[in-house]
Amino acid sequence: MEMHLQPLATTCFVSGQPFAEGDRVASFLVRATTLEVVRYDVLETNAAQFAPEGFVACRWVQGFKRRAHEDPERALKLSAENLFVTLADPANELNVESTRLMQFLALLLERKKLLRPRGQSADGTKNVYEHAKTKERFEVPVGELTPEFFVAVQEQLTVLVGAPTVVPGDPEPAAEAAPSVS
């Protein structure tokens, strides 16, 4: 799963005010009415005035840091791995949607062998993962992988990457089938 999104902006989308070192910035991934995924960065104090046209897929808050010159092509490419690393940064404050997306991405990246499970935190509220390349450790809140969890994740992913296309002539997917009990 890859998306091309802008890197962290240097000015507030709502006020136009430049971000200063240490400002708290709320970042939003929005599926616009044009169906493209757009990132908006807003000073946390202006977040209440932010009203995007489209569906907010996830939101997180981070401290603003000026970055050294980056390769613009690399900065535009946001993969599942990069999105996970961004959401899992301890400096970010997560909400329910972002936490759910981070839990799903951890599961996905574990299956791709990019993350390795390393147990749970001392209090048992977080799963600990180690990034295969960098050996950096990430803590992800423990969550139940229920059907409702996956339905909610599917809705978020549909907003971010679009709905699956149906090929003419293919049978319709079955309505939610009840799991068989042995």
For each residue, the residues with C-beta under 8 A, 3 or more apart:
1: 79 80 108 157 161
2: 77 78 79 80
3: 37 78 79 83 160 161
4: 76 77 78
5: 29 37 38 39 76 78
6: 9 38 39 76
7: 67 70 75 76
8: 25 27 41 62 64 67
9: 6 12 13 19 39 40 41
10: 18 19
11: 16 17 18 19
12: 9 15 16 17 18 19 25 41 42 43 46
13: 9 40 41 42 50
14: 42 43 46 47 49 50
15: 12 43 46
16: 11 12
17: 11 12 43
18: 10 11 12
19: 9 10 11 12 23 25 41 43 64
20: 23 64
21: 64 65 66
22: 63 64
23: 19 20 43 44 63 64
24: 43 44 45 61 62 63 64
25: 8 12 19 41 42 43 44 61 62 63 64
26: 41 42 43 44 47 50 59 60 61
27: 8 39 40 41 42 59 60 61 62
28: 39 40 41 42 50 52 56 58 59
29: 5 37 38 39 56 57 58 59 160
30: 37 38 39 40 52 54 55 56 57
31: 35 36 37 54 55 57 159 160
32: 35 36 37 38 52 53 54
33: 53 54
34:
35: 31 32 162
36: 31 32
37: 3 5 29 30 31 32 57 159 160 161
38: 5 6 29 30 32 52 54
39: 5 6 9 27 28 29 30
40: 9 13 27 28 30 50 52
41: 8 9 12 13 19 25 26 27 28
42: 12 13 14 25 26 27 28 46 47 50
43: 12 14 15 17 19 23 24 25 26 46 47
44: 23 24 25 26 47 61
45: 24
46: 12 14 15 42 43 49 50
47: 14 26 42 43 44 50
48:
49: 14 46
50: 13 14 26 28 40 42 46 47
51:
52: 28 30 32 38 40 56
53: 32 33
54: 30 31 32 33 38
55: 30 31 159
56: 28 29 30 52 59 97
57: 29 30 31 37 97 101 156 159 160
58: 28 29 87 95 97 98 101 156
59: 26 27 28 29 56 95 97 98
60: 26 27 86 87 92 93 94 95 98
61: 24 25 26 27 44 92 93
62: 8 24 25 27 89 91 92
63: 22 23 24 25 91
64: 8 19 20 21 22 23 24 25
65: 21
66: 21
67: 7 8 70
68:
69:
70: 7 67 74 75
71: 74 75
72: 75 76
73: 76 77
74: 70 71 77
75: 7 70 71 72
76: 4 5 6 7 72 73
77: 2 4 73 74 82
78: 2 3 4 5 82 83
79: 1 2 3 82 83
80: 1 2 83 84 105 108 109
81: 84 85 109 114
82: 77 78 79 85 86
83: 3 78 79 80 86 87 101 105
84: 80 81 87 88 102 105 106 109 115 138
85: 81 82 88 89 131 138
86: 60 82 83 89 92
87: 58 60 83 84 92 94 98 101 102 105
88: 84 85 92 102 106 138 139 140
89: 62 85 86 92
90: 139
91: 62 63
92: 60 61 62 86 87 88 89 98
93: 60 61
94: 60 87 98 99 102
95: 58 59 60 98 99
96: 99 100
97: 56 57 58 59 100 101 152 156
98: 58 59 60 87 92 94 95 101 102
99: 94 95 96 102 103 141 143
100: 96 97 103 104 143 149 152 153 156
101: 57 58 83 87 97 98 104 105 153 156
102: 84 87 88 94 98 99 105 106 140 141
103: 99 100 106 107 140 141 143 149
104: 100 101 107 108 149 153
105: 80 83 84 87 101 102 108 109
106: 84 88 102 103 109 110 115 127 129 138 140
107: 103 104 110 111 145
108: 1 80 104 105 111 112
109: 80 81 84 105 106 112 114 115 129
110: 106 107 113 114 115 116 117 129
111: 107 108
112: 108 109
113: 110 116 132
114: 81 109 110 131 132 133
115: 84 106 109 110 129 130 131 132 138
116: 110 113 129 130 132
117: 110 127 128 129
118: 128 129 130 137
119: 127 128
120: 124 125 126 127 128 142
121: 124 125 126 127 128 139
122:
123: 126
124: 120 121 142
125: 120 121 141 142
126: 120 121 123 139 140 141 142
127: 106 117 119 120 121 139 140 141 142
128: 117 118 119 120 121 137 138 139 140
129: 106 109 110 115 116 117 118 137 138 139 140
130: 115 116 118 135 136 137 138
131: 85 114 115 134 135 136 137 138
132: 113 114 115 116
133: 114
134: 131
135: 130 131
136: 130 131
137: 118 128 129 130 131
138: 84 85 88 106 115 128 129 130 131
139: 88 90 121 126 127 128 129
140: 88 102 103 106 126 127 128 129
141: 99 102 103 125 126 127
142: 120 124 125 126 127
143: 99 100 103 149
144: 149
145: 107 149 150
146: 149 150
147: 150 151
148: 151 152
149: 100 103 104 143 144 145 146 152 153
150: 145 146 147 153 154
151: 147 148 154 155
152: 97 100 148 149 155 156
153: 100 101 104 149 150 156 157
154: 150 151 157 158
155: 151 152 158 159
156: 57 58 97 100 101 152 153 159 160
157: 1 153 154 160 161
158: 154 155 161 162 163
159: 31 37 55 57 155 156
160: 3 29 31 37 57 156 157
161: 1 3 37 157 158
162: 35 158
163: 158
164:
165:
166: 170 172
167: 170
168:
169:
170: 166 167
171:
172: 166
173:
174: 177
175:
176:
177: 174
178:
179:
180:
181:
182:
